[in-house]
Amino acid sequence: MVVLTGEILIDLIGRNLNSGSALAYAGVLGGSALNTASILARVGAPTRFVGELGQDFLGGWAIARIAERRIETRFIQQLPAVPTPLSLAEVNEQGKAQFSFYRAFGSTQFNPDSAAMARARWFHFGSLSAFDPRNSPGIENLLEIARDHDVLVSFDPNLHARPNEAYWEQLQRYMPYVSVFKASLDDAQLLFPDAVGDPKILLENLVELGAPVTVLTLGAAGAMAAFRTRMMRVPGVKVAPVDTIGAGDAFTAGLIYGMMKQEIGSRMELLSWDGTQLPVILASSCHLAAITCTVAGASPPEQPLHAWWERFG
């Protein structure tokens, strides 16, 4: 069982840069960890999501869509008098999206049920919501359970702004739990602005955060990783992109799926793993990210996803 936690959003996606007096958006289910969960469920991994929604029409619609994706929903709470969060994604001519987020949880605290970790083999979390003071204590409780039961943990910062001091303090509290740290080039440049322009130095800085496996995605240029004293790089997969929404989340799904196939059952087993299959896992994750870019939004098309699963599954 893969357990994931993070935001559940309604993504409003638009291409309005040359619009006139009216704006047009299409609403789809979104949220970084949920995008990852959706792909894992589609390739047959038992998947459970822990999160919150408003007790409104959008929340009900989202719960129904999540269940349709064969993701376990019983640990998703619907909060009364709270609107379901929205993100607005404006896509430019190159397929890159600029996001705005609209959240109104107020003073309520994220209080996940510890039973959500039952039968977990892997736990994934991340994004800016993990650094909201209303969310971090609940996430730390889940991480404590993961550590007590030797569950492997992955983290994706998925940053959209330069982190402040409070962010760094919380990151230092999270890192002892993290076995696999995956960051994009944009994430790494926001975390380490003095190293902008040199992926190798950025990866070295990420390694200093302490995760046994550290991965840096490079967009169309592929991905890099560091494990023990080894550093490796794989090329990207060339496609004609429609947009890049969800590409990083798809990469994370491929990374988790590939790592779980190695039958690594604990952090100690990860530390003693020979890592010979890590370049293959990176390559397959790049491939999954690339096919996600061939359509609008974060959901890869069915036929290429099935072909990916047949090749790497």
N, C-alpha and C positions, 0 to 999 in steps of 0.2 A: 504494500500500500504506500503510495506517495501522498503525503499530506502537504498542502500548500496554504499559505495565508497571505493576504494582501487586500488591496482595494478591489471592490466590484464597482465598475463604472458603466454608465451609458456613454459611449463614445459618439459624439456628433461630428461626423467627418464632412468637410466641405472643401470645395475648390473655388473660392470666391475672390481670388486676387484681382480678377478683371470683371467683377460683377458690377451691376448698376445699383439701383436703389434697393434691391431685395437680396437677401442671403439665403442659400439653400444648403441643408445638411441632411445626411442620412444617419439614422441612429442604429448603432450596433452594440453588442455586449463587449466590454473592454476591461482593462486593468491588467497590468503586466503579469502578475502571478497567475491570474485567471486565464490569460492567453496561453501561458505555458501549460496549465492544467488541462486546457481543452485539447491541445495537441497530444499530450500524454494519454488522455483517455481515448482519443481516436486511434492510437496505435496499440491499444489493448492494455495499457497499464492501469491497474486499479487505482483510482484517484479520488481524493477527498479534499474539499475546500472548506476553509475556516474563514469566516468574514462576516460583514454586516451590510445591511441594506435598509432603506426606509420602508416603512409599512404603508406604501403608496402604490399607485398603479405601476410605476416603473419598477419598483421592487418586486412586485408580483410577476411582472413580465420577465424580469431578469432571472428569478428563481426557476421559472418554467423553462427558460432557454438553457440554463445551466444543467437542469435535470435531463433535458433532451440530449445533452452532450455526454451523458452517462457519467457525470461527476456526482459523487455523493454530496447531498446538500443539507443533511440534517444538522450540521454544525454552522450553518449560515443563519444568523439572527436577523429578524426584521424588527426594527426599532420604531415604536410609535412616535408620532409627531416629529419625525426626521425625514427630510426629503432624500431620495436616492441620489448619490453623487453623480455629477456629470463631468465629462471632459470634452472640450471643444478642440478639434484638430483641424487646422487649416493647412492644406497640402499645396506645396508650390509646384512649379512646372518640372522640377527635377524629382518629384516624388517624396521630398522631405516634408515632414509635418512639424508645425509649431503648435504647442499645446497650451491651453488655458484650463484650469481646474476649478470646479465649483463644489465645495463641500460645506455641510452645515450640521455636523454632529454635535456641536456645542460642547457642553461640559461632560457628556456621557463618557464613560470609560469602556474601552474594549476589554471584555471579560470572557475569553474563550473557555469552553468546557474542556477540562483536562482529558476527558474521554476521547476527544478528537485524535489523540495520539495513539490510540489502541491499534495494534498490528502495524504500526508505521515502520517502513524500511528506509524511508528517506523523508526529510523535511526541508521545504524550500520557502524562503521569505525574501523580502527586499522592498525597494522603491522608497520614495520619500515618506509614504504613510507609516513606515516602520520607525520613523524618527519623530513622529508626532507624540508629544507627551501623553496623550490619551491612549495611545496604542502600545507604546514600548513596554510597559509593565506586563501586559497580557502576553505579548510576544516572548518576553523573557521567561515567563512561566512555561510556555510551550518548549522553549529551548532547554530549560532545566529538565523537563521530562525527556526530551531527546537525548540529553547527555546521560541521564540516569539509566536509560535503556540502550545506550550506545547506538543511537540512530544517526546516520550521516546527515549533515546539514549543508545546504548550499545557499548562497546569498548573491543577489544582484542589486547593486545600488541604484541603477536606473535613474540617475540624477538629471535634473532639468535646470539647476542653478548652482552657483558656487556654495559649497557647504560652509556653515558658520561654526563657531567654537562648540556650541551645543551638539551639533551634528557629530563632530569629531569625538566628543566625550561619549556619546551614545554608541558610536561605531566601535570604540575601544571596549565597551561593555559587551558588544555582540561578538567580537572577533574570536574569543576563546572557544566559542561553540562552533565556528564555521570550519568545515572541512574543504569545501570547494567555493572559491571566490571567483565570480565571473563579472567582468566589467567591460563596457564598451570603450572605444577610444575617446569618445566624448566624456564619459564618466571619469576616466583616468586623467584627462586634461583639466577637468574641473577640480578633481582631488589634488592634483600635483601640477599647478600652473607653471611652475619653474621648469618643468621637463617637457613642455609642449613642443611637438615636432619630432620627438625621438621615441618611437614605440618601445624600443629595448629598455631605455631608461625608465619609461613609464611602468613597464612590466616589473622591472627591478624594484621600483618604489612600492608597487602593489604587493610584491612578495614580502616586503618588510612588514606588512600588516599581519602576517603570521599564518595564513591558511596553508595547509599541506599542498593543495592544488590551486594554482592561480591561473586564470584564463583571461586574456585580453582579446576582444574581437576588434577587427580592423575594417569593418564594412566590406566593401567589394574586394578589398585586398586580402581577405582571409582572416586568420586568427593566429595568436601566439599562446603558448602556455609555459609555465615553469613547474617542475616537479622534482623534488630533491635538489640536486645540483644541475639538472638538465633544463635547457631551454629549447623549445621547438617552435616551428612555424609551418603553417599549411596555407596554400593559396585559396583565394575565393573561387566561387563558381559564377561564370558570366551568364547573366540573364538580361532581358529587357525589362527594367523595373517599372511597375505602375506606381507603387509607393513603398516606403520602407517601414510602414506601421507594423509593429509586431515582429519584425525580423529578429531583433535581439531576444525576444521572448521565445521564438521558435528555436533559435540557437540553444537557449537554455534547456528547452525540452529535449533536444537532441543530445545535449551534454548529460542530463540526468539519465535519460534512457540508455545511453551508451555506457555510462558508469555503472548503472545497475546491472547491466548484462555481464559485467566482470565478476559478479558474485562477490563483491566486497561487502562484508556484512557489518563492519565496524570501523571506527577511526584507526584502531591499531592495525587492522588488516589493510587499510588504505596506506598507512605509513610503510608497510612491508611489501606493498604491491610493486611489481617490477616496472609498471608504466609503459610497457612496450606497445600497448594498444591505444595509448592516449592520442597519438597523431591521427589514427583512424577515427577515433571518436570526434576529434576536432574537425576532420574533413567531412564526416557525415553531418555534423551540426551546421557547418557552413552551407552544405547542400540544402538542408532543411530551411535555413534562413533565406537562401536564395529563391527557393520556389515560393516562399511566402511573399516575396517582393513582386511576384508576377501577377498578383491580383490586388484589388483595393482592399484595405483592411488587414486584420491580423490572422485570418483563417486561410491556411494553404489549401489549394484546390485538391479535390478528392483523388483524381487519377495520379497526379505527380506525388501526392503523399503516399498513396498505396505503392507506387513504384519505389519510393524511398524506403518504405518499410520492408518491401521484398528484398531490396539490396542490402540494407543495414540491419534489419530486424532479427 
